[in-house]
């Protein structure tokens, strides 16, 4: 195991019995596409980790808010599992330097979509390595005070909506177009690449494990670099 992953275990407060699970959890799909020797990415673990995380937080929110109705409990859980929040947790444990990504695209390790996927994959890896109880302990330790976390959560992020608001006054409702330009990986582990057009001009791109996530990544990139050079 690399020194980076050894240090990650310290930050997680958990030592893996099967180190290959952690190594898989930090393997981005781009590396599989680049290197035929790498047979699997973290996308299957991400799928499992999402479900495990939902269960852990559902149980904890149910316990913490005995008077709340189902709708409010669902809202609270959604805030804690949404992508930008899990990406924040990934940054808190400094997960980005541990990600194994395509050689020519090291910036992917810093992207919110890659970090949120990897965080969920790490949760799944702990679950498979040690079972639910230990995984629950680690996850709740990372989240800390749930009520304080919920109080600090900003309104739900909607990068596509925010970008549309920027564009609409000058360019109208139909100026933005999201186009799938590449799909890689096997059927159970797809990675989508999106190019975002303003009218006929490409202004940003994004990648993600679903078309929706890739579109959101492209919209965030466009917002971070707004306005595009020579925008008319």
C-alpha positions as CSV (number, residue, x, y, z in Angstrom):
1,X,0.0,0.0,0.0
2,X,1.3,3.5,-0.9
3,X,2.2,6.0,1.8
4,X,-0.7,8.2,0.6
5,X,-3.2,5.4,1.4
6,X,-1.5,4.6,4.7
7,X,-2.0,8.2,5.7
8,X,-5.6,8.1,4.4
9,X,-6.3,5.2,6.7
10,X,-5.1,7.4,9.6
11,X,-7.4,10.2,8.6
12,X,-10.3,7.8,8.3
13,X,-9.6,6.3,11.7
14,X,-9.8,2.8,10.1
15,X,-7.2,0.3,9.0
16,X,-8.2,-2.1,6.2
17,X,-7.7,-5.8,6.4
18,X,-8.0,-6.1,2.7
19,X,-6.0,-3.2,1.3
20,X,-7.1,-4.0,-2.3
21,X,-10.6,-2.7,-1.4
22,X,-9.2,0.7,-0.6
23,X,-7.0,0.7,-3.7
24,X,-10.1,-0.1,-5.8
25,X,-12.1,2.7,-4.0
26,X,-9.6,5.3,-5.2
27,X,-9.4,4.1,-8.8
28,X,-11.1,6.6,-11.1
29,X,-12.7,5.2,-14.4
30,X,-10.3,7.3,-16.5
31,X,-7.4,5.0,-15.3
32,X,-9.2,1.9,-16.5
33,X,-9.7,3.6,-19.9
34,X,-6.0,4.4,-20.1
35,X,-4.4,1.3,-18.7
36,X,-5.7,-2.2,-19.8
37,X,-4.0,-3.7,-16.9
38,X,-6.4,-2.0,-14.5
39,X,-9.5,-4.1,-14.8
40,X,-12.0,-2.2,-12.6
41,X,-12.8,1.3,-11.4
42,X,-14.5,2.4,-8.2
43,X,-18.0,2.8,-9.9
44,X,-19.4,-0.5,-8.5
45,X,-18.2,0.5,-5.0
46,X,-19.7,3.9,-5.5
47,X,-23.1,2.3,-6.2
48,X,-22.9,0.2,-3.0
49,X,-21.5,3.1,-0.9
50,X,-24.4,5.4,-1.8
51,X,-26.8,2.8,-0.4
52,X,-24.8,2.2,2.7
53,X,-24.4,5.9,3.4
54,X,-28.1,6.5,2.9
55,X,-28.9,3.7,5.5
56,X,-26.4,5.0,8.1
57,X,-27.7,8.6,7.8
58,X,-31.3,7.6,7.7
59,X,-30.9,5.7,10.9
60,X,-29.0,8.5,12.6
61,X,-31.5,11.2,11.5
62,X,-34.4,9.0,12.6
63,X,-32.8,8.7,16.1
64,X,-31.9,12.4,16.4
65,X,-35.2,13.8,15.3
66,X,-38.0,11.7,17.0
67,X,-40.6,14.4,16.5
68,X,-40.0,15.0,12.8
69,X,-42.3,13.7,10.1
70,X,-41.1,11.6,7.1
71,X,-40.9,14.5,4.7
72,X,-38.5,16.5,6.9
73,X,-36.4,13.5,7.7
74,X,-36.0,12.9,3.9
75,X,-35.0,16.5,3.4
76,X,-32.3,16.3,6.1
77,X,-30.9,13.1,4.7
78,X,-30.8,14.5,1.2
79,X,-28.7,17.5,2.4
80,X,-26.2,15.2,3.9
81,X,-25.7,12.8,1.0
82,X,-25.9,15.3,-1.9
83,X,-22.8,15.4,-4.1
84,X,-21.3,18.7,-3.0
85,X,-21.5,17.7,0.7
86,X,-19.8,14.3,0.2
87,X,-17.2,16.1,-2.0
88,X,-16.6,18.5,1.0
89,X,-16.1,15.5,3.3
90,X,-13.7,14.0,0.8
91,X,-11.7,17.3,0.9
92,X,-11.7,17.2,4.7
93,X,-9.9,13.9,4.7
94,X,-7.7,15.0,1.8
95,X,-8.8,12.3,-0.5
96,X,-7.8,14.0,-3.8
97,X,-4.0,13.1,-3.6
98,X,-5.0,9.5,-3.2
99,X,-7.1,9.1,-6.3
100,X,-5.7,7.1,-9.2
101,X,-6.6,8.9,-12.4
102,X,-5.5,9.0,-16.0
103,X,-2.0,10.3,-16.4
104,X,-3.0,13.1,-18.8
105,X,-5.9,14.3,-16.6
106,X,-4.6,14.6,-13.1
107,X,-6.9,17.6,-12.5
108,X,-9.8,15.1,-12.4
109,X,-8.7,14.2,-8.8
110,X,-9.7,17.7,-7.7
111,X,-13.1,17.6,-9.3
112,X,-16.2,17.5,-7.1
113,X,-17.7,14.6,-9.1
114,X,-14.6,12.4,-8.7
115,X,-14.4,13.2,-5.0
116,X,-18.0,12.5,-4.2
117,X,-17.8,9.2,-6.2
118,X,-14.6,8.2,-4.4
119,X,-16.0,9.1,-1.0
120,X,-19.0,6.8,-1.5
121,X,-16.6,4.1,-2.8
122,X,-14.5,4.3,0.3
123,X,-17.6,3.9,2.5
124,X,-18.5,0.8,0.5
125,X,-14.9,-0.5,0.9
126,X,-15.1,-0.2,4.7
127,X,-18.5,-1.9,4.7
128,X,-17.2,-4.8,2.7
129,X,-14.0,-5.0,4.8
130,X,-15.5,-4.8,8.3
131,X,-19.3,-4.9,8.1
132,X,-22.1,-2.4,8.9
133,X,-21.4,-1.5,12.5
134,X,-17.7,-0.5,11.9
135,X,-18.6,1.3,8.7
136,X,-21.3,3.2,10.7
137,X,-18.8,4.2,13.3
138,X,-16.3,5.6,10.7
139,X,-19.0,7.5,8.8
140,X,-20.6,9.1,11.8
141,X,-17.1,10.1,13.1
142,X,-16.4,11.8,9.7
143,X,-19.7,13.6,9.8
144,X,-19.3,14.7,13.4
145,X,-22.2,16.6,14.9
146,X,-25.1,15.9,12.5
147,X,-27.3,18.7,13.7
148,X,-24.4,21.2,13.3
149,X,-23.7,19.9,9.9
150,X,-27.3,20.3,8.8
151,X,-27.3,23.9,10.2
152,X,-24.3,24.7,8.0
153,X,-25.6,23.2,4.8
154,X,-26.3,25.9,2.1
155,X,-29.4,25.6,-0.1
156,X,-29.2,22.8,-2.7
157,X,-26.7,23.4,-5.4
158,X,-28.1,23.7,-8.9
159,X,-25.3,24.6,-11.3
160,X,-27.4,24.1,-14.4
161,X,-30.1,26.4,-13.1
162,X,-27.6,29.1,-12.0
163,X,-26.0,29.0,-15.4
164,X,-29.3,29.3,-17.1
165,X,-30.1,32.4,-15.1
166,X,-26.8,33.9,-16.2
167,X,-27.4,33.2,-19.8
168,X,-31.1,33.8,-20.2
169,X,-31.2,37.7,-20.1
170,X,-28.8,38.1,-23.1
171,X,-29.2,34.8,-25.0
172,X,-32.7,33.5,-24.2
173,X,-34.0,30.2,-22.9
174,X,-32.6,27.8,-25.5
175,X,-29.0,29.0,-25.9
176,X,-27.4,26.3,-23.8
177,X,-26.9,22.8,-25.2
178,X,-25.4,19.8,-23.4
179,X,-24.0,17.2,-25.8
180,X,-22.6,13.8,-24.9
181,X,-19.3,13.5,-26.7
182,X,-17.9,10.3,-25.2
183,X,-19.0,7.3,-23.1
184,X,-16.3,5.0,-21.8
185,X,-16.3,2.0,-19.5
186,X,-18.3,-1.2,-19.3
187,X,-22.1,-1.1,-19.0
188,X,-22.1,-1.2,-15.2
189,X,-19.3,1.4,-14.9
190,X,-19.9,4.1,-17.5
191,X,-18.2,7.5,-17.5
192,X,-19.9,10.3,-19.5
193,X,-18.1,13.2,-21.1
194,X,-20.2,16.3,-21.9
195,X,-19.4,19.4,-24.0
196,X,-21.5,22.4,-23.1
197,X,-22.4,24.8,-25.9
198,X,-23.6,28.4,-25.7
199,X,-25.4,28.6,-29.0
200,X,-22.8,27.0,-31.3
201,X,-19.7,27.7,-29.2
202,X,-18.2,25.2,-26.8
203,X,-17.7,26.9,-23.4
204,X,-17.0,24.0,-21.0
205,X,-16.8,20.3,-20.6
206,X,-17.5,17.9,-17.7
207,X,-17.3,14.2,-16.8
208,X,-19.3,12.1,-14.4
209,X,-20.6,8.6,-13.7
210,X,-24.0,9.6,-15.1
211,X,-25.2,12.1,-17.8
212,X,-26.7,14.3,-15.2
213,X,-23.5,14.5,-13.1
214,X,-21.4,15.2,-16.2
215,X,-23.8,18.0,-17.2
216,X,-23.6,19.5,-13.7
217,X,-19.8,19.3,-13.8
218,X,-19.8,21.1,-17.1
219,X,-22.1,23.8,-15.8
220,X,-19.9,24.3,-12.7
221,X,-16.9,24.7,-14.9
222,X,-18.7,27.3,-17.0
223,X,-19.7,29.3,-13.9
224,X,-16.2,29.2,-12.5
225,X,-14.8,30.7,-15.7
226,X,-17.7,33.1,-16.4
227,X,-17.9,34.9,-18.6
228,X,-16.3,33.1,-21.5
229,X,-13.6,35.1,-23.4
230,X,-15.1,37.4,-26.1
231,X,-18.6,36.6,-25.1
232,X,-21.0,38.6,-27.3
